[in-house]
Amino acid sequence: MLLELEHISKIYGDLHAVDDLNLTVPEGQWLSIVGSSGSGKTTLMNIIGCMDTPSKGTVTLDGRVLNDLNAKQLADVRKNEIGLVFQKFHLVPHLTALENVMMAQYYHSVVNADEAREALAQVGLADRAKHLPGELSGGEQQRVCIARALINCPRLILADEPTGNLDEHNEQLVLDILRKQHSQGTTIIVVTHDTAVAQCSEREIMLNHGVLVGERWNDEQARQRYEAQGGLPASTGAHLEGVLADDQTIQRITKQ
């Protein structure tokens, strides 16, 4: 398994943003973490992406226990193993599209403008390399973010609501890019509240108020491969008392 979460919780006072979650993800799987606002999905993404640490439990990435690492070591894992795509883009406004992509190289290894141009070409933006973020549409800015995430060839792409600010056309462009990366063996974890986006993945898990309330497979062959590797269903030791678990998304994802 590329990623293993064992009894993960994130606690703020009386609030359990993530509550006793067990999850394993093999290399090459496309997983969606589904839930409405406040469900804990972004908190979970931050833990997986080495941007936060759990209050309880163990996170293991490629056999390495992340709990044992200090802030610098976590930053190194984030630079070397993970590509991050954010809903709000986080592009540097005074840098061109090309320079924004090259900035990711700077923090990883060696800056290479040709490689950065190729990354932009992969997302259909070869002709927009010299444009500033303010000169790009929302969909184009999101594709620059994806190029930036891809430039260092990460094993794992984490995308937080990658289509949340996009129209239908640009949503499909972004999903096509993710499909291509997945077909090349990249592990993808997408955080989303969008049913259509979630159904593009092989597997979905559903969170509600930090608690795992469902799991669904959209690809039977992927499920069989996962089980053959010894993969187990996602699980939780948390109780659902007080959790509203009757919305349409939960009903959909838990339907057998």
PASEBA-1860 file (N, C-alpha, C; in nm, 3 decimals):
! residues 256
1> MLLELEHI> 0.083/-0.119/0.000/0.000/0.000/0.000/0.087/0.125/0.000 ~ 0.054/0.220/-0.085/0.128/0.345/-0.085/0.097/0.428/0.039 ~ -0.031/0.429/0.079/-0.076/0.511/0.192/-0.155/0.424/0.289 ~ -0.122/0.438/0.419/-0.195/0.367/0.524/-0.226/0.463/0.638 ~ -0.354/0.475/0.670/-0.399/0.554/0.784/-0.457/0.458/0.887 ~ -0.405/0.467/1.009/-0.451/0.377/1.116/-0.505/0.459/1.231 ~ -0.637/0.450/1.253/-0.705/0.516/1.365/-0.672/0.665/1.371 ~ -0.685/0.731/1.255/-0.652/0.873/1.246/-0.766/0.959/1.303
9> SKIYGDLH> -0.728/1.050/1.392/-0.821/1.151/1.443/-0.751/1.286/1.444 ~ -0.829/1.390/1.418/-0.784/1.527/1.435/-0.886/1.597/1.524 ~ -0.838/1.641/1.642/-0.927/1.689/1.747/-0.893/1.833/1.783 ~ -0.995/1.918/1.784/-0.981/2.056/1.830/-1.078/2.076/1.946 ~ -1.028/2.066/2.067/-1.118/2.076/2.182/-1.219/1.963/2.182 ~ -1.347/1.999/2.172/-1.452/1.898/2.167/-1.487/1.856/2.025 ~ -1.426/1.920/1.927/-1.457/1.891/1.788/-1.362/1.786/1.732 ~ -1.419/1.678/1.678/-1.342/1.575/1.609/-1.358/1.600/1.458
17> AVDDLNLT> -1.262/1.673/1.401/-1.269/1.705/1.258/-1.255/1.579/1.173 ~ -1.173/1.485/1.218/-1.164/1.349/1.163/-1.166/1.256/1.282 ~ -1.246/1.150/1.274/-1.270/1.069/1.393/-1.241/0.922/1.367 ~ -1.123/0.875/1.411/-1.086/0.733/1.415/-1.106/0.664/1.280 ~ -1.032/0.711/1.179/-1.045/0.660/1.043/-0.932/0.564/1.011 ~ -0.968/0.450/0.951/-0.871/0.355/0.896/-0.889/0.351/0.744 ~ -0.779/0.368/0.671/-0.787/0.374/0.525/-0.655/0.331/0.465 ~ -0.661/0.247/0.363/-0.541/0.211/0.287/-0.565/0.241/0.140
25> VPEGQWLS> -0.460/0.290/0.073/-0.469/0.326/-0.068/-0.348/0.268/-0.139 ~ -0.367/0.178/-0.235/-0.252/0.121/-0.308/-0.201/0.218/-0.413 ~ -0.080/0.197/-0.456/-0.024/0.278/-0.562/-0.107/0.262/-0.689 ~ -0.138/0.376/-0.752/-0.212/0.374/-0.877/-0.362/0.383/-0.865 ~ -0.414/0.390/-0.744/-0.559/0.400/-0.727/-0.606/0.545/-0.738 ~ -0.730/0.563/-0.784/-0.795/0.695/-0.784/-0.906/0.689/-0.681 ~ -0.890/0.766/-0.575/-0.984/0.769/-0.463/-1.046/0.907/-0.452 ~ -1.176/0.912/-0.427/-1.243/1.037/-0.395/-1.284/1.037/-0.248
33> IVGSSGSG> -1.259/1.150/-0.181/-1.306/1.172/-0.045/-1.423/1.269/-0.056 ~ -1.542/1.221/-0.024/-1.665/1.294/-0.053/-1.728/1.344/0.078 ~ -1.787/1.461/0.070/-1.859/1.513/0.186/-1.894/1.659/0.166 ~ -1.991/1.704/0.242/-2.031/1.844/0.234/-1.932/1.930/0.313 ~ -1.953/2.061/0.311/-1.868/2.152/0.386/-1.872/2.117/0.535 ~ -1.754/2.110/0.597/-1.747/2.077/0.738/-1.743/1.929/0.768 ~ -1.732/1.846/0.663/-1.733/1.701/0.684/-1.599/1.646/0.730 ~ -1.493/1.726/0.716/-1.360/1.680/0.756/-1.271/1.638/0.641
41> KTTLMNII> -1.321/1.651/0.519/-1.244/1.599/0.405/-1.117/1.681/0.379 ~ -1.124/1.813/0.393/-1.003/1.894/0.373/-0.903/1.872/0.486 ~ -0.952/1.855/0.608/-0.863/1.822/0.720/-0.788/1.693/0.691 ~ -0.859/1.594/0.640/-0.795/1.467/0.607/-0.693/1.485/0.496 ~ -0.725/1.564/0.395/-0.630/1.590/0.288/-0.504/1.656/0.343 ~ -0.519/1.751/0.434/-0.403/1.819/0.491/-0.313/1.722/0.567 ~ -0.372/1.624/0.632/-0.293/1.523/0.704/-0.219/1.434/0.604 ~ -0.288/1.388/0.501/-0.225/1.303/0.400/-0.114/1.380/0.327
49> GCMDTPSK> -0.137/1.510/0.304/-0.043/1.592/0.229/0.070/1.651/0.312 ~ 0.086/1.606/0.435/0.196/1.651/0.523/0.187/1.800/0.555 ~ 0.067/1.858/0.547/0.046/1.996/0.585/-0.009/2.008/0.726 ~ -0.044/1.896/0.786/-0.094/1.891/0.923/-0.062/1.754/0.980 ~ -0.070/1.740/1.109/-0.043/1.611/1.174/-0.166/1.567/1.251 ~ -0.189/1.437/1.262/-0.306/1.390/1.336/-0.288/1.405/1.487 ~ -0.400/1.418/1.557/-0.398/1.419/1.703/-0.375/1.278/1.757 ~ -0.427/1.180/1.684/-0.411/1.039/1.720/-0.393/0.959/1.592
57> GTVTLDGR> -0.331/0.843/1.605/-0.318/0.752/1.493/-0.186/0.766/1.419 ~ -0.172/0.682/1.317/-0.046/0.670/1.242/-0.071/0.687/1.093 ~ 0.012/0.767/1.028/0.009/0.783/0.883/0.138/0.726/0.826 ~ 0.126/0.634/0.732/0.242/0.573/0.667/0.232/0.596/0.518 ~ 0.337/0.655/0.459/0.343/0.679/0.315/0.463/0.606/0.258 ~ 0.436/0.512/0.171/0.541/0.431/0.108/0.633/0.369/0.214 ~ 0.573/0.315/0.319/0.647/0.246/0.424/0.713/0.336/0.526 ~ 0.698/0.466/0.513/0.761/0.562/0.603/0.656/0.623/0.696
65> VLNDLNAK> 0.675/0.609/0.826/0.580/0.661/0.924/0.598/0.812/0.935 ~ 0.498/0.887/0.893/0.511/1.033/0.889/0.509/1.094/1.029 ~ 0.447/1.026/1.124/0.443/1.078/1.261/0.582/1.098/1.319 ~ 0.679/1.023/1.269/0.815/1.028/1.324/0.898/1.144/1.266 ~ 0.842/1.217/1.169/0.920/1.317/1.097/0.900/1.456/1.156 ~ 1.005/1.539/1.149/0.993/1.677/1.193/0.940/1.763/1.076 ~ 0.926/1.893/1.100/0.864/1.982/1.001/0.944/1.984/0.871 ~ 1.076/1.988/0.881/1.159/1.991/0.759/1.146/1.861/0.681
73> QLADVRKN> 1.146/1.749/0.752/1.133/1.621/0.685/0.996/1.606/0.618 ~ 0.892/1.656/0.684/0.758/1.653/0.624/0.755/1.739/0.498 ~ 0.822/1.854/0.503/0.829/1.939/0.384/0.900/1.868/0.270 ~ 1.003/1.791/0.301/1.075/1.716/0.198/0.985/1.609/0.135 ~ 0.906/1.541/0.217/0.812/1.442/0.164/0.712/1.511/0.071 ~ 0.662/1.625/0.115/0.565/1.700/0.036/0.626/1.743/-0.099 ~ 0.750/1.786/-0.098/0.816/1.830/-0.221/0.844/1.713/-0.316 ~ 0.885/1.600/-0.260/0.938/1.491/-0.342/0.834/1.388/-0.382
81> EIGLVFQK> 0.728/1.373/-0.304/0.635/1.262/-0.326/0.495/1.306/-0.367 ~ 0.458/1.432/-0.338/0.318/1.472/-0.347/0.303/1.595/-0.436 ~ 0.203/1.591/-0.524/0.164/1.707/-0.603/0.032/1.760/-0.552 ~ 0.026/1.887/-0.518/-0.093/1.946/-0.456/-0.166/2.038/-0.554 ~ -0.297/2.020/-0.563/-0.382/2.105/-0.646/-0.490/2.162/-0.555 ~ -0.500/2.295/-0.552/-0.592/2.362/-0.460/-0.708/2.424/-0.536 ~ -0.821/2.439/-0.467/-0.937/2.503/-0.527/-0.910/2.651/-0.556 ~ -0.834/2.718/-0.469/-0.813/2.862/-0.481/-0.684/2.897/-0.555
89> FHLVPHLT> -0.627/2.799/-0.623/-0.514/2.816/-0.716/-0.381/2.847/-0.646 ~ -0.374/2.952/-0.563/-0.249/2.989/-0.495/-0.134/3.013/-0.593 ~ -0.163/3.082/-0.702/-0.058/3.123/-0.794/0.000/3.257/-0.748 ~ 0.127/3.278/-0.774/0.192/3.405/-0.740/0.153/3.507/-0.848 ~ 0.082/3.614/-0.812/0.022/3.701/-0.914/0.120/3.775/-1.004 ~ 0.242/3.803/-0.955/0.338/3.877/-1.037/0.431/3.786/-1.117 ~ 0.408/3.655/-1.112/0.487/3.560/-1.192/0.402/3.507/-1.307 ~ 0.465/3.483/-1.422/0.394/3.425/-1.536/0.356/3.280/-1.506
97> ALENVMMA> 0.274/3.224/-1.594/0.237/3.084/-1.580/0.362/2.996/-1.576 ~ 0.454/3.023/-1.668/0.578/2.945/-1.672/0.657/2.959/-1.543 ~ 0.668/3.080/-1.492/0.745/3.104/-1.369/0.679/3.040/-1.248 ~ 0.545/3.037/-1.245/0.476/2.969/-1.136/0.507/2.821/-1.134 ~ 0.514/2.761/-1.252/0.549/2.619/-1.259/0.695/2.599/-1.220 ~ 0.783/2.685/-1.266/0.925/2.673/-1.236/0.953/2.691/-1.087 ~ 0.867/2.766/-1.018/0.887/2.786/-0.875/0.879/2.653/-0.800 ~ 0.792/2.563/-0.846/0.785/2.430/-0.784/0.915/2.353/-0.806
105> QYYHSVVN> 0.975/2.371/-0.923/1.106/2.308/-0.948/1.212/2.363/-0.853 ~ 1.207/2.493/-0.831/1.307/2.559/-0.747/1.312/2.497/-0.608 ~ 1.195/2.466/-0.554/1.191/2.409/-0.419/1.216/2.259/-0.418 ~ 1.223/2.199/-0.538/1.241/2.055/-0.544/1.383/2.016/-0.586 ~ 1.431/2.073/-0.695/1.562/2.031/-0.747/1.625/2.143/-0.827 ~ 1.622/2.129/-0.959/1.686/2.225/-1.048/1.581/2.287/-1.139 ~ 1.585/2.419/-1.153/1.491/2.488/-1.240/1.525/2.458/-1.386 ~ 1.422/2.419/-1.462/1.442/2.386/-1.603/1.322/2.439/-1.681
113> ADEAREAL> 1.343/2.548/-1.755/1.233/2.614/-1.825/1.172/2.524/-1.931 ~ 1.253/2.442/-1.998/1.200/2.353/-2.101/1.104/2.251/-2.040 ~ 1.141/2.195/-1.924/1.053/2.100/-1.857/0.923/2.168/-1.813 ~ 0.934/2.292/-1.766/0.815/2.366/-1.723/0.723/2.394/-1.842 ~ 0.781/2.429/-1.956/0.701/2.449/-2.077/0.631/2.321/-2.118 ~ 0.700/2.207/-2.106/0.639/2.079/-2.140/0.523/2.048/-2.046 ~ 0.537/2.082/-1.918/0.429/2.060/-1.823/0.307/2.145/-1.860 ~ 0.330/2.268/-1.901/0.220/2.353/-1.946/0.158/2.297/-2.074
121> AQVGLADR> 0.241/2.244/-2.163/0.188/2.184/-2.286/0.099/2.065/-2.254 ~ 0.134/1.988/-2.151/0.054/1.871/-2.112/-0.088/1.910/-2.070 ~ -0.103/2.032/-2.018/-0.236/2.077/-1.974/-0.296/2.176/-2.074 ~ -0.240/2.181/-2.195/-0.297/2.261/-2.302/-0.272/2.410/-2.292 ~ -0.163/2.449/-2.227/-0.137/2.591/-2.206/-0.001/2.635/-2.261 ~ 0.048/2.568/-2.362/0.178/2.604/-2.417/0.181/2.749/-2.467 ~ 0.067/2.797/-2.517/0.062/2.932/-2.572/0.031/3.038/-2.467 ~ 0.018/2.998/-2.340/-0.015/3.093/-2.233/0.098/3.105/-2.132
129> AKHLPGEL> 0.215/3.055/-2.168/0.327/3.046/-2.074/0.369/3.182/-2.019 ~ 0.359/3.288/-2.100/0.408/3.419/-2.058/0.299/3.507/-1.997 ~ 0.180/3.451/-1.979/0.070/3.528/-1.922/0.074/3.526/-1.769 ~ 0.038/3.636/-1.708/0.022/3.643/-1.564/-0.110/3.578/-1.523 ~ -0.122/3.534/-1.397/-0.248/3.473/-1.353/-0.371/3.560/-1.380 ~ -0.356/3.692/-1.362/-0.469/3.781/-1.385/-0.512/3.789/-1.530 ~ -0.429/3.740/-1.619/-0.461/3.739/-1.762/-0.516/3.604/-1.808 ~ -0.535/3.513/-1.714/-0.584/3.379/-1.744/-0.724/3.361/-1.686
137> SGGEQQRV> -0.804/3.278/-1.751/-0.935/3.243/-1.697/-0.918/3.152/-1.575 ~ -1.027/3.132/-1.502/-1.021/3.042/-1.387/-0.979/2.902/-1.425 ~ -1.031/2.852/-1.537/-0.993/2.719/-1.582/-0.846/2.710/-1.619 ~ -0.795/2.815/-1.683/-0.654/2.817/-1.719/-0.566/2.825/-1.595 ~ -0.606/2.904/-1.496/-0.530/2.910/-1.372/-0.525/2.774/-1.303 ~ -0.637/2.703/-1.304/-0.638/2.571/-1.241/-0.547/2.475/-1.315 ~ -0.540/2.487/-1.446/-0.450/2.400/-1.522/-0.303/2.435/-1.498 ~ -0.274/2.563/-1.473/-0.138/2.599/-1.432/-0.106/2.531/-1.298
145> CIARALIN> -0.203/2.530/-1.207/-0.183/2.462/-1.078/-0.153/2.314/-1.097 ~ -0.223/2.253/-1.192/-0.200/2.111/-1.217/-0.062/2.090/-1.279 ~ -0.022/2.176/-1.372/0.113/2.167/-1.429/0.218/2.181/-1.320 ~ 0.195/2.273/-1.228/0.287/2.292/-1.116/0.294/2.166/-1.030 ~ 0.179/2.101/-1.011/0.176/1.979/-0.930/0.247/1.863/-1.000 ~ 0.243/1.863/-1.134/0.299/1.751/-1.211/0.447/1.764/-1.238 ~ 0.502/1.884/-1.227/0.636/1.911/-1.279/0.743/1.824/-1.215 ~ 0.724/1.785/-1.089/0.825/1.704/-1.020/0.792/1.555/-1.018
153> CPRLILAD> 0.699/1.515/-1.106/0.662/1.373/-1.122/0.625/1.307/-0.989 ~ 0.525/1.360/-0.920/0.489/1.303/-0.789/0.425/1.165/-0.802 ~ 0.440/1.086/-0.699/0.374/0.955/-0.696/0.228/0.969/-0.658 ~ 0.197/1.077/-0.586/0.061/1.098/-0.535/0.017/1.241/-0.567 ~ -0.098/1.255/-0.632/-0.159/1.386/-0.655/-0.276/1.401/-0.559 ~ -0.275/1.508/-0.481/-0.385/1.543/-0.393/-0.454/1.666/-0.449 ~ -0.581/1.655/-0.478/-0.654/1.766/-0.538/-0.775/1.800/-0.451 ~ -0.777/1.924/-0.399/-0.884/1.969/-0.311/-0.984/2.051/-0.392
161> EPTGNLDE> -1.101/1.993/-0.418/-1.207/2.059/-0.497/-1.149/2.118/-0.626 ~ -1.082/2.038/-0.707/-1.010/2.093/-0.823/-1.100/2.154/-0.929 ~ -1.230/2.121/-0.925/-1.323/2.178/-1.023/-1.425/2.270/-0.958 ~ -1.405/2.301/-0.831/-1.506/2.375/-0.755/-1.538/2.512/-0.809 ~ -1.439/2.579/-0.872/-1.460/2.715/-0.923/-1.472/2.720/-1.075 ~ -1.497/2.605/-1.138/-1.489/2.599/-1.285/-1.625/2.576/-1.349 ~ -1.639/2.622/-1.473/-1.758/2.590/-1.550/-1.746/2.448/-1.603 ~ -1.853/2.400/-1.667/-1.857/2.259/-1.709/-1.746/2.225/-1.808
169> HNEQLVLD> -1.718/2.316/-1.901/-1.614/2.290/-2.001/-1.477/2.273/-1.934 ~ -1.442/2.366/-1.847/-1.312/2.358/-1.781/-1.305/2.243/-1.680 ~ -1.419/2.210/-1.621/-1.423/2.093/-1.533/-1.383/1.968/-1.610 ~ -1.437/1.953/-1.730/-1.403/1.834/-1.811/-1.256/1.835/-1.853 ~ -1.200/1.950/-1.882/-1.059/1.958/-1.916/-0.973/1.910/-1.799 ~ -1.007/1.956/-1.679/-0.930/1.917/-1.561/-0.945/1.767/-1.535 ~ -1.066/1.715/-1.545/-1.087/1.572/-1.522/-1.014/1.489/-1.626 ~ -1.008/1.536/-1.750/-0.935/1.463/-1.854/-0.785/1.457/-1.820
177> ILRKQHSQ> -0.731/1.565/-1.765/-0.590/1.565/-1.724/-0.567/1.463/-1.613 ~ -0.658/1.461/-1.517/-0.645/1.365/-1.407/-0.658/1.221/-1.458 ~ -0.749/1.200/-1.552/-0.763/1.065/-1.612/-0.633/1.021/-1.679 ~ -0.571/1.113/-1.751/-0.446/1.079/-1.820/-0.338/1.043/-1.719 ~ -0.326/1.122/-1.612/-0.225/1.092/-1.510/-0.253/0.957/-1.444 ~ -0.379/0.930/-1.418/-0.414/0.802/-1.357/-0.380/0.686/-1.449 ~ -0.405/0.704/-1.579/-0.374/0.597/-1.674/-0.225/0.568/-1.682 ~ -0.143/0.666/-1.640/0.002/0.649/-1.639/0.054/0.596/-1.506
185> GTTIIVVT> -0.038/0.563/-1.416/0.001/0.498/-1.291/0.011/0.587/-1.170 ~ -0.022/0.715/-1.183/-0.015/0.806/-1.069/-0.132/0.781/-0.974 ~ -0.105/0.780/-0.846/-0.210/0.769/-0.745/-0.275/0.906/-0.730 ~ -0.408/0.907/-0.729/-0.482/1.033/-0.722/-0.584/1.026/-0.609 ~ -0.584/1.128/-0.525/-0.686/1.144/-0.422/-0.751/1.280/-0.443 ~ -0.881/1.279/-0.468/-0.956/1.402/-0.493/-1.056/1.425/-0.379 ~ -1.053/1.543/-0.323/-1.151/1.585/-0.224/-1.261/1.662/-0.298 ~ -1.386/1.622/-0.282/-1.492/1.686/-0.357/-1.627/1.670/-0.288
193> HDTAVAQC> -1.717/1.763/-0.317/-1.857/1.748/-0.277/-1.943/1.722/-0.400 ~ -1.879/1.715/-0.517/-1.947/1.701/-0.644/-1.962/1.554/-0.681 ~ -2.086/1.508/-0.691/-2.113/1.367/-0.721/-2.052/1.325/-0.855 ~ -2.064/1.410/-0.956/-2.014/1.374/-1.089/-1.863/1.359/-1.088 ~ -1.792/1.445/-1.015/-1.647/1.434/-1.004/-1.609/1.308/-0.930 ~ -1.678/1.280/-0.820/-1.647/1.162/-0.740/-1.664/1.034/-0.819 ~ -1.763/1.029/-0.906/-1.790/0.908/-0.981/-1.686/0.880/-1.089 ~ -1.598/0.976/-1.116/-1.486/0.952/-1.209/-1.380/0.862/-1.146
201> SEREIMLN> -1.378/0.855/-1.015/-1.276/0.778/-0.945/-1.312/0.631/-0.938 ~ -1.214/0.549/-0.904/-1.239/0.406/-0.888/-1.313/0.376/-0.758 ~ -1.289/0.459/-0.658/-1.336/0.431/-0.523/-1.373/0.561/-0.454 ~ -1.477/0.559/-0.372/-1.517/0.676/-0.296/-1.531/0.638/-0.148 ~ -1.492/0.731/-0.061/-1.532/0.720/0.079/-1.606/0.847/0.115 ~ -1.700/0.834/0.208/-1.785/0.946/0.247/-1.763/0.982/0.393 ~ -1.738/1.110/0.419/-1.725/1.160/0.555/-1.845/1.249/0.588 ~ -1.886/1.245/0.712/-1.989/1.336/0.762/-1.954/1.371/0.905
209> HGVLVGER> -1.931/1.500/0.931/-1.889/1.546/1.064/-1.767/1.469/1.113 ~ -1.675/1.441/1.021/-1.551/1.374/1.058/-1.556/1.224/1.066 ~ -1.675/1.168/1.050/-1.694/1.024/1.066/-1.712/0.958/0.929 ~ -1.645/0.845/0.908/-1.666/0.765/0.787/-1.807/0.707/0.791 ~ -1.886/0.736/0.687/-2.024/0.686/0.684/-2.054/0.601/0.561 ~ -1.956/0.584/0.473/-1.982/0.501/0.357/-1.860/0.482/0.269 ~ -1.865/0.378/0.189/-1.761/0.349/0.090/-1.828/0.290/-0.032 ~ -1.780/0.329/-0.150/-1.841/0.283/-0.274/-1.733/0.259/-0.378
217> WNDEQARQ> -1.748/0.153/-0.456/-1.657/0.125/-0.567/-1.728/0.154/-0.697 ~ -1.662/0.228/-0.785/-1.715/0.258/-0.918/-1.649/0.172/-1.026 ~ -1.550/0.093/-0.988/-1.474/0.010/-1.081/-1.454/-0.127/-1.017 ~ -1.525/-0.226/-1.066/-1.520/-0.358/-1.005/-1.382/-0.422/-1.020 ~ -1.317/-0.402/-1.134/-1.184/-0.459/-1.152/-1.084/-0.396/-1.055 ~ -1.097/-0.267/-1.030/-1.009/-0.200/-0.933/-1.033/-0.256/-0.793 ~ -1.159/-0.284/-0.761/-1.189/-0.343/-0.630/-1.124/-0.480/-0.616 ~ -1.132/-0.560/-0.721/-1.074/-0.694/-0.716/-0.922/-0.687/-0.702
225> RYEAQGGL> -0.858/-0.594/-0.774/-0.712/-0.578/-0.762/-0.675/-0.537/-0.619 ~ -0.751/-0.447/-0.565/-0.726/-0.397/-0.430/-0.736/-0.510/-0.328 ~ -0.839/-0.589/-0.337/-0.858/-0.700/-0.243/-0.750/-0.807/-0.262 ~ -0.706/-0.828/-0.387/-0.599/-0.925/-0.413/-0.468/-0.880/-0.351 ~ -0.450/-0.748/-0.336/-0.331/-0.694/-0.271/-0.341/-0.695/-0.119 ~ -0.453/-0.745/-0.068/-0.472/-0.747/0.076/-0.541/-0.623/0.130 ~ -0.594/-0.540/0.041/-0.661/-0.418/0.084/-0.791/-0.447/0.157 ~ -0.816/-0.370/0.262/-0.936/-0.385/0.343/-1.029/-0.266/0.323
233> PASTGAHL> -1.158/-0.282/0.350/-1.249/-0.167/0.342/-1.207/-0.059/0.440 ~ -1.235/0.065/0.406/-1.217/0.173/0.502/-1.307/0.147/0.622 ~ -1.263/0.190/0.740/-1.341/0.161/0.860/-1.321/0.270/0.964 ~ -1.404/0.267/1.066/-1.394/0.364/1.175/-1.440/0.299/1.305 ~ -1.382/0.345/1.414/-1.427/0.304/1.545/-1.520/0.406/1.607 ~ -1.547/0.515/1.531/-1.632/0.622/1.584/-1.779/0.584/1.575 ~ -1.857/0.642/1.663/-2.002/0.619/1.663/-2.071/0.733/1.588 ~ -2.183/0.701/1.528/-2.257/0.801/1.450/-2.360/0.875/1.532
241> EGVLADDQ> -2.361/0.856/1.661/-2.460/0.923/1.745/-2.448/1.074/1.728 ~ -2.559/1.137/1.696/-2.559/1.282/1.678/-2.520/1.326/1.539 ~ -2.482/1.232/1.452/-2.444/1.267/1.315/-2.564/1.250/1.224 ~ -2.593/1.351/1.143/-2.701/1.342/1.047/-2.653/1.266/0.925 ~ -2.698/1.144/0.911/-2.645/1.056/0.807/-2.751/1.018/0.705 ~ -2.842/1.111/0.675/-2.951/1.075/0.587/-2.959/1.162/0.462 ~ -2.852/1.237/0.431/-2.859/1.318/0.310/-2.842/1.233/0.186 ~ -2.873/1.289/0.069/-2.877/1.210/-0.053/-2.741/1.152/-0.090
249> TIQRITKQ> -2.633/1.226/-0.063/-2.500/1.177/-0.099/-2.466/1.052/-0.020 ~ -2.497/1.052/0.110/-2.469/0.934/0.192/-2.552/0.817/0.144 ~ -2.679/0.841/0.113/-2.764/0.733/0.063/-2.706/0.674/-0.065 ~ -2.655/0.763/-0.153/-2.599/0.715/-0.280/-2.474/0.631/-0.259 ~ -2.385/0.680/-0.174/-2.255/0.616/-0.160/-2.264/0.485/-0.082 ~ -2.362/0.472/0.004/-2.375/0.350/0.084/-2.468/0.249/0.019 ~ -2.531/0.286/-0.091/-2.623/0.194/-0.160/-2.544/0.078/-0.220 ~ -2.587/-0.040/-0.193/-2.517/-0.159/-0.245/-2.579/-0.203/-0.379
END
